[in-house]
Amino acid sequence: LGWRYRLDLAAGREDLAPGNSNRAVAQLEIAANARDTFNLRYEHNDRELASSNPLDPSVLPSNSGRVSWLRRVPGQHFWEVAYEYRQYDIAQDTQRVELNVGRRLGGKVQGFAGVRQQFGATSQDDRLWHVGLSVPTTQHTYATLIGYYAQPDVGDIGRVVVADLTWERERMQLTGGIGYTYAQLDYVYSDASAYHGDSDGAVLSGSYGFTDNIFGFASYGEMD
């Protein structure tokens, strides 16, 4: 099929107790063939505030860059390796490496897991593990349950559970794809957070393909 490209540009705002932080994101996805995909992502935040995201309770970086390589065998398994550099003006810069894997377990049930390690500064979440299971519920929907386990150098051990229901116009879970139309509702529960304590909330997100080459996407979430 040859090389295929997708460019995503996004802007958003995170409302936090100390104030607001505006965000701009650019992401380039390059599919070299049916199995190999390369991702390059850049993010800028105008204020370095403690994020309320229970999956990443860290200080928002001024700038960050992430590169990854994803190899997948459609309908069977995948693995991904990634590297991220996070630049700060008020703290020490950090680096992250990730490994994610997934496999069809039987029938249409799919399992996946991963680990992320952070280096460069004492942080609240130096190592983050996750494991999950995804099961189709209809021809175009599937339910997913993911558990996260954080091992910090300082602070309490964190555990987060995410349950979501996703609808896709074209079924692309695990097999992947350059673009699709979908809607997703997530419920998030965290029993420990270095900044906010126990919390729960929901996130609604989605994408819509206006043409074969143009997609719009949006998301909104709240945590208590």
N, C-alpha and C positions, 0 to 999 in steps of 0.2 A: 503493500500500500504506500510505501515511501514515508518520508518524515511528515509529521503533522504537528501543528503548533496551536497553543491556546494562551491568550493573554488576559488576565483578570486584573482590573483596577477597582479598588474599593476605598471608601472613606467611612469613618464611623466615630462614635464618641462613647467613652466609658464614664458614667456618672458615679463618682466615689465620694466618700465622706469628706476628704480634704478638698475636693474640687472636681473639675472635669478634665479629662485628657482626650484630645482629638487625635485621630489615627488615620494614616494613609497607608495603603498596602498595594503593592504591585507584585504579581506572580506570573511567571512564564512556565508553561508546561510544554515539554517537547517529547513527543512519542516517536522514537527512532524506528520502531517496528511494532509488531503486534504484542510483543512481550516487554520491551524496555521503555521506561518513561523517566525523563529527567525533569526535575523541578527546581526553579530558582525563585526565591521569595525575598522581597525587601519590605520592611515595615518601619514607619516613623511615627513616634508619639511626641506631642509638643510639651508634655509634662511627665516627669518621672515620679509617678505615684504608685502606691501599693495597690495592686490589682485585686478586684473582688472575685476573680475567676477561681473557683475552688480546685480546678485541675492544674492551675499554675499560679499559686499564691506568691508571686514574686513582684518586684518593682518593675514597672513598665520601662523598657529601654528607650533611650532617645532614638537609636537606630539599631536594626538587626537585619542580618542576612542569613538565609538558610538555603542549602543545596541538598538534593537527595536523588537517589537512584532507586527506582522501583522495578523489580523483575517479577512478572506474573505469568502463570500458565492458566489461561481462562478456564474457569470452572473447576480448577484443581487446587492450586496454592499460589502464594506470593511471598516475597520478602522485600524489605526496604531498608536501606542504610541512609543516614542523614547527618549533616553537620550544621551547626548554627553558631553564629558569633553575635553577641549582644553588647552594644556599646552604651556606656553611661557617662553622664557629665558629673554626677554627684556620688558615684560609687565605682568600684572596680569592675572592669569589663569581665564578662563571663563567656564560656564556650560550652556547647552541648553536643553530645553525640547520641544517636538513636539507632535502635534495631527493632524492626517490626516484622512479624511473620503471621501468616494465615493459611488455613488449610480446610478443604471440605472434609467433614467428619463422617458423612454418611447421608445419603439422600440429598436433600437440599440444605441441611444444617451445616453452618460454617463456623469455625472457631478461629480466634486470632489472639495474639499476645504481643507484648513489646516492653522495652525498657529504655529509659532515657537517663543519661548520666551528665551532670553538670560539673564543670571545672572552673577554677580561676578565682573564686571568692566563696566565703562562707555564706551559704544560702539556706532558705527554709526548706527547700525540696531538692537536695543534691541528687537523689536517685528516685525515679518514678517508674513503677511497674504497672502494667495493666493486662487484663485478660478479659475476653468477651466471647459471646455466643450470639449468632444471628440466625433467625428462623423465619422463612416466608410465611405470611398469614393469608395472602391472596396472590393472584397473578402479578399484581403490581405493588404490593405492600409487604413489608417485613418488620419484625420486631427484633430489637437488639438490647442486650443487657451487658454492661461493661463495669468491671470493678477496677478501681485504681488504688494503689498502695504506695505511699510516699515514705521514704527513709531519709529524714533530714539530718544534717550535722548538728543542728541546734533546734530546739523546740520539740513539739509532740509529733509522734507518728500520725500521719493523716490517712484517712480512708474515705473514698468517694465512690458512690454508685450512680451510674447513669442508665436510665431506661428510655428508649426512644422508639417511636413508630414512624416509619418512612414510607412515603408513596413516591414511586418513580414511573414516569410515562413509559420508559423503556427500561427493562430490568438489566442493571449493569453492576450490581453488587458483586464484589470479588473479581469478576471478569474485567471490571474497570471500563474506562472509556474517556474520550476527550471531553465530551459535554453531554448534559442531559437535563431534563426538566423534572424537578422533584419538590416535595414539601416534607418537612420533618419537624416533629414535636419531641422535645427532650424534657425529661424530669431529672433533676440533679439533687442528690442528697450528700452532704459532707458532714462527717461526725467530728472532724477536727480541722481547723484552719489556723495557721499561725497568726493571721491578722484579724479574723472575724468570728472564730468559734464555730459551733455547730450551725449549719445553715441548709436551706433547700430553696429550690426555685425551678424555673422553667425557661426554655429557649425555643422560639419558633423561627425556623429558617426555611429558605426555599430558593429555587432558581427556575427561570423560565427561558426557553429558547425561542427568541423572536424569529430568527432565521437559522440556517445551518451554521452561520459564523458569528452571530451576535447573541449573547446571553445576558440576562439581568438577574441579579441575586440580592437578597437582603436577609437580615436576621435581627431579632430583638429578644432580649432576655432580661430577667430580674432574679436576684438572689436576696433572700431575707436573712 
